[in-house]
Amino acid sequence: MPRSVNVVAARNRRRKLMKVSKGYFGRRKNVWTVAKNAVEKGWVYAYRDRRQKKRNFRSLWIQRINAGARTHGMSYSQLMGLLNKSEIELNRKVLADLAMNHPDAFKAVVEKVK
């Protein structure tokens, strides 16, 4: 009895993955084994970096808040401690936006907690 291989499904699976690898450089775009490895590695990086992006943004917000706080004579940790003590619930994203784009509003927040 001849061996049955599901060529239709295999070809569709390969075609789908080769479509994802379109735009890669060199053999990564048109050789099946190289393209498969490149695409799978890309998916690993994408999964990892969706989580890293959150860390990077939090770090950026902290740097911006620290820079804004130091222009008003206090450090980041002092500002956050005073904010918690005075029960002002502004998250770091909003505080960083105020420090960067609305310095008058940020100054008002700092004066309120002092």
Backbone as JSON, one array per atom type, in Angstrom:
{
  "sequence": "MPRSVNVVAARNRRRKLMKVSKGYFGRRKNVWTVAKNAVEKGWVYAYRDRRQKKRNFRSLWIQRINAGARTHGMSYSQLMGLLNKSEIELNRKVLADLAMNHPDAFKAVVEKVK",
  "N": [[0.85, -1.18, 0.0], [0.62, 2.2, -0.86], [2.45, 4.93, 0.64], [0.8, 7.4, 2.48], [0.8, 10.79, 2.28], [0.01, 13.94, 3.52], [-0.01, 16.19, 1.45], [-1.27, 18.53, 0.69], [-2.02, 19.87, 3.07], [0.52, 20.17, 4.25], [1.83, 21.77, 2.36], [0.27, 24.06, 2.49], [0.74, 24.84, 5.12], [3.48, 25.39, 5.0], [3.48, 27.43, 3.07], [2.1, 29.42, 4.41], [3.9, 30.05, 6.47], [6.1, 30.87, 4.97], [5.08, 33.15, 3.88], [5.03, 34.79, 6.1], [7.74, 35.16, 6.47], [8.43, 36.87, 4.49], [10.29, 39.59, 3.28], [12.48, 39.27, 4.88], [16.1, 39.05, 5.02], [18.29, 37.68, 2.57], [18.78, 34.12, 2.56], [16.93, 33.69, 4.47], [14.43, 34.38, 3.68], [13.53, 32.68, 1.64], [14.34, 29.99, 1.77], [13.23, 27.02, 3.08], [13.97, 25.71, 5.65], [15.71, 27.56, 6.83], [14.14, 29.86, 6.84], [12.03, 29.02, 8.46], [13.29, 28.7, 10.96], [14.11, 31.36, 11.37], [11.68, 32.76, 11.5], [10.42, 31.53, 13.69], [12.23, 32.23, 15.72], [11.88, 34.97, 15.61], [9.26, 35.15, 16.56], [9.68, 34.33, 19.17], [11.25, 36.43, 20.16], [9.34, 38.48, 19.88], [7.36, 37.7, 21.7], [8.8, 37.8, 24.11], [9.55, 40.52, 24.17], [7.16, 41.88, 24.29], [6.61, 41.8, 26.95], [8.88, 43.0, 27.99], [8.62, 45.57, 27.07], [6.83, 46.85, 28.77], [8.35, 47.07, 31.11], [10.39, 48.73, 30.18], [9.02, 51.1, 29.57], [8.06, 51.85, 32.11], [10.49, 52.36, 33.38], [11.37, 54.53, 31.83], [9.37, 56.42, 32.45], [9.91, 56.8, 35.18], [12.45, 57.99, 35.05], [11.81, 60.4, 33.79], [10.05, 61.58, 35.64], [11.78, 61.84, 37.8], [13.63, 63.68, 36.75], [11.95, 65.89, 36.45], [11.2, 66.27, 39.13], [13.62, 66.92, 40.35], [14.13, 69.44, 39.32], [12.56, 70.9, 40.95], [13.7, 70.68, 43.38], [13.72, 68.21, 44.78], [14.07, 64.63, 45.17], [13.22, 61.72, 43.16], [12.32, 59.59, 44.79], [11.65, 60.89, 47.16], [9.55, 62.51, 46.25], [7.66, 60.56, 45.41], [7.18, 59.3, 47.83], [6.01, 61.4, 49.31], [3.77, 61.84, 47.72], [2.34, 59.44, 48.1], [1.89, 59.64, 50.85], [0.28, 61.91, 51.02], [-1.89, 60.94, 49.77], [-2.44, 61.28, 47.03], [-3.43, 60.0, 44.09], [-1.88, 59.52, 41.48], [-0.71, 57.92, 38.64], [2.48, 56.68, 37.41], [2.73, 57.04, 34.67], [1.03, 59.2, 34.06], [2.16, 61.18, 35.69], [4.7, 61.39, 34.5], [4.0, 62.35, 32.0], [2.92, 64.83, 32.73], [5.25, 66.01, 33.78], [6.84, 66.2, 31.49], [5.29, 67.49, 29.43], [3.55, 69.33, 30.57], [4.65, 71.41, 32.49], [3.8, 73.34, 34.34], [1.52, 72.27, 35.56], [2.71, 70.04, 36.71], [4.38, 71.29, 38.52], [2.46, 72.36, 40.21], [1.46, 70.03, 41.36], [3.73, 69.17, 42.76], [4.06, 71.31, 44.55], [1.73, 71.0, 45.99], [2.18, 68.65, 47.45], [4.35, 69.28, 49.04]],
  "CA": [[0.0, 0.0, 0.0], [1.48, 3.38, -0.92], [2.47, 5.8, 1.82], [-0.08, 8.56, 2.32], [1.3, 12.02, 2.89], [-0.97, 15.0, 3.31], [0.77, 17.24, 0.79], [-2.04, 19.77, 0.65], [-1.89, 20.54, 4.37], [1.92, 20.54, 4.45], [2.14, 22.9, 1.48], [-0.41, 25.25, 3.03], [1.45, 25.24, 6.33], [4.74, 26.02, 4.58], [3.18, 28.68, 2.37], [1.72, 30.4, 5.42], [5.1, 30.48, 7.17], [6.95, 31.6, 4.02], [4.48, 34.47, 3.74], [5.46, 35.56, 7.27], [9.16, 35.48, 6.35], [8.63, 37.81, 3.39], [10.95, 40.8, 3.73], [13.73, 38.94, 5.55], [17.27, 39.18, 4.14], [19.03, 36.49, 2.15], [18.06, 32.85, 2.5], [15.89, 33.67, 5.5], [13.12, 34.64, 3.09], [13.06, 31.75, 0.62], [14.73, 28.61, 2.03], [12.27, 26.59, 4.09], [14.48, 25.45, 7.0], [16.27, 28.8, 7.37], [13.02, 30.76, 7.08], [11.27, 28.51, 9.61], [14.05, 29.06, 12.16], [14.11, 32.81, 11.54], [10.34, 33.19, 11.9], [10.18, 31.07, 15.06], [13.04, 33.08, 16.6], [11.21, 36.27, 15.66], [8.1, 35.03, 17.44], [10.19, 34.27, 20.53], [11.6, 37.8, 20.51], [8.12, 39.28, 20.01], [6.72, 37.31, 22.97], [9.63, 38.33, 25.2], [9.61, 41.97, 24.19], [5.88, 42.43, 24.73], [6.73, 41.96, 28.39], [9.96, 43.95, 28.28], [8.17, 46.92, 26.74], [6.21, 47.4, 29.97], [9.44, 47.45, 32.0], [11.11, 49.86, 29.61], [8.22, 52.32, 29.72], [8.07, 52.23, 33.53], [11.8, 52.95, 33.62], [11.38, 55.85, 31.19], [8.52, 57.32, 33.24], [10.61, 57.12, 36.42], [13.52, 58.94, 34.71], [11.21, 61.71, 33.51], [9.53, 62.12, 36.9], [12.96, 62.21, 38.58], [14.16, 64.92, 36.19], [11.02, 66.96, 36.81], [11.23, 66.5, 40.58], [14.89, 67.56, 40.72], [14.05, 70.87, 39.01], [11.84, 71.53, 42.06], [14.46, 70.52, 44.6], [13.55, 66.94, 45.51], [14.37, 63.45, 44.36], [12.07, 60.9, 42.76], [11.81, 58.8, 45.92], [10.99, 61.82, 48.08], [8.28, 62.91, 45.64], [6.71, 59.45, 45.44], [6.81, 59.11, 49.22], [5.07, 62.46, 49.69], [2.51, 61.6, 47.0], [1.62, 58.36, 48.79], [1.47, 60.12, 52.17], [-0.82, 62.85, 50.85], [-2.97, 60.18, 49.12], [-2.7, 61.71, 45.64], [-3.27, 58.78, 43.3], [-1.51, 59.71, 40.07], [0.26, 56.89, 38.29], [3.74, 57.18, 36.86], [2.52, 57.45, 33.28], [0.44, 60.55, 34.09], [3.15, 62.09, 36.25], [5.75, 61.61, 33.5], [3.42, 63.22, 30.97], [2.87, 66.18, 33.3], [6.61, 66.54, 33.9], [7.39, 66.49, 30.17], [4.49, 68.34, 28.55], [2.78, 70.34, 31.31], [5.47, 71.67, 33.68], [3.06, 74.13, 35.33], [0.68, 71.33, 36.3], [3.61, 69.22, 37.53], [4.81, 72.14, 39.62], [1.33, 72.45, 41.13], [1.42, 68.75, 42.09], [4.86, 69.18, 43.69], [3.75, 72.28, 45.6], [0.64, 70.44, 46.82], [2.68, 67.61, 48.35], [5.43, 69.78, 49.9]],
  "C": [[0.9, 1.24, 0.0], [1.35, 4.24, 0.35], [1.62, 7.03, 1.54], [0.54, 9.76, 3.04], [0.33, 13.14, 2.54], [-0.27, 16.23, 2.74], [0.03, 18.57, 0.82], [-1.86, 20.55, 1.95], [-0.46, 21.01, 4.6], [2.29, 21.76, 3.61], [1.49, 24.18, 2.0], [0.3, 25.77, 4.27], [2.76, 25.95, 5.97], [4.49, 27.37, 3.91], [2.84, 29.79, 3.37], [2.97, 30.94, 6.14], [6.03, 31.27, 6.25], [6.4, 33.01, 3.79], [4.9, 35.36, 4.9], [6.92, 36.0, 7.11], [9.46, 36.43, 5.2], [9.25, 39.1, 3.93], [12.23, 40.53, 4.51], [14.86, 38.98, 4.53], [17.85, 37.82, 3.81], [18.17, 35.24, 2.13], [16.95, 32.76, 3.54], [14.5, 33.86, 4.9], [12.64, 33.55, 2.14], [13.52, 30.3, 0.78], [13.97, 28.13, 3.25], [12.86, 26.47, 5.49], [15.02, 26.73, 7.63], [15.14, 29.76, 7.72], [12.22, 30.33, 8.31], [11.97, 28.89, 10.92], [13.99, 30.55, 12.44], [12.76, 33.3, 12.05], [10.06, 32.76, 13.34], [10.98, 31.89, 16.06], [12.42, 34.46, 16.72], [10.01, 36.26, 16.57], [8.53, 34.97, 18.9], [10.55, 35.68, 21.02], [10.35, 38.65, 20.74], [7.42, 38.99, 21.33], [7.47, 37.92, 24.15], [9.5, 39.85, 25.31], [8.26, 42.62, 24.46], [5.88, 42.63, 26.23], [7.79, 42.99, 28.75], [9.54, 45.39, 28.02], [7.56, 47.6, 27.96], [7.28, 47.87, 30.96], [10.15, 48.7, 31.5], [10.34, 51.16, 29.78], [8.18, 52.77, 31.17], [9.39, 52.91, 33.88], [11.89, 54.36, 33.03], [10.56, 56.85, 31.99], [9.23, 57.74, 34.53], [11.72, 58.14, 36.16], [12.95, 60.33, 34.48], [10.67, 62.37, 34.77], [10.69, 62.6, 37.76], [13.54, 63.53, 38.07], [13.26, 66.09, 36.54], [11.08, 67.29, 38.29], [12.49, 67.25, 40.98], [14.91, 69.04, 40.34], [13.32, 71.63, 40.11], [12.47, 71.19, 43.41], [14.17, 69.27, 45.41], [13.84, 65.8, 44.58], [13.08, 62.71, 44.03], [11.46, 60.19, 43.96], [11.11, 59.69, 46.94], [9.61, 62.21, 47.54], [7.25, 61.79, 45.74], [6.26, 59.16, 46.87], [5.79, 60.13, 49.68], [3.73, 62.29, 48.98], [1.69, 60.52, 47.69], [1.09, 58.84, 50.14], [0.28, 61.07, 52.06], [-1.99, 62.25, 50.08], [-3.4, 60.78, 47.78], [-2.41, 60.52, 44.75], [-3.09, 59.11, 41.82], [-0.48, 58.65, 39.73], [1.47, 57.5, 37.61], [3.6, 57.67, 35.44], [2.01, 58.89, 33.23], [1.45, 61.55, 34.62], [4.26, 62.41, 35.25], [5.25, 62.53, 32.4], [3.33, 64.66, 31.47], [4.26, 66.8, 33.36], [7.17, 66.96, 32.55], [6.62, 67.61, 29.47], [3.73, 69.45, 29.25], [3.52, 70.69, 32.6], [4.73, 72.49, 34.75], [2.18, 73.23, 36.19], [1.54, 70.45, 37.21], [4.09, 70.01, 38.75], [3.7, 72.27, 40.67], [1.22, 71.18, 41.99], [2.52, 68.74, 43.14], [4.59, 70.13, 44.85], [2.67, 71.75, 46.54], [1.17, 69.43, 47.84], [3.75, 68.13, 49.33], [4.91, 70.2, 51.28]]
}
